[in-house]
């Protein structure tokens, strides 16, 4: 089970490393993707920032 957890975490962290700087977030926050709550939190924050960018 832990092997699959690492694979899924790595598959989530790599795209986040590239996306987070566009939203003004330090890329090292991608490590939060190791826990599911971290992924959801980052996605929520990115969605809120995207809405603010669209309003401009």
N, C-alpha and C positions, 0 to 999 in steps of 0.2 A: 504494500500500500504506500509506503513512504517513497518508493521509486516513482510511482505515478504522480504523487504530490509534487515532487521535484520537477518532473517533466511539465506538468501543467503550470507550475509557478514560473518556470523558465519561459514557457510559451507566452505567458502574460507579461513578464517583466521586460522582455525585449521590445515589444511595441511601445510599452509605456516609457521606456528610456528615450524613444524618439518623439513621442507625443507630448510629454510633460513640458519641455522647454517652450513649446508654442503657446502654452497656456500660462506661462509665467511661474511655473513650479520647478523647483530644483529637481534635476533628473534622478538624484539619489532617493527621492521619495518612492521610486519604483520598487524599492525593496519592500515597501508595505504590501506589495502584491503577494507576499508569501502567505499572508492570512486573508481569508475571504472578505472580512470586513474592510481591510485596507483597499482591496480592489473596488468595492462598492463605494467607499468614501472618495477615492480618487475620481471615479467615474461621475459621481454627483458633483464634485467640485469643478470638474472639467465641463460638465453640462451647464452649470450656472455661469461659468466664465464664457462659454460659447454664446449663451443667450445675451449676455452683456455686450459681447463683441458684435452681435448681429444688430443690436439696437443702434449702434453708432453709424 
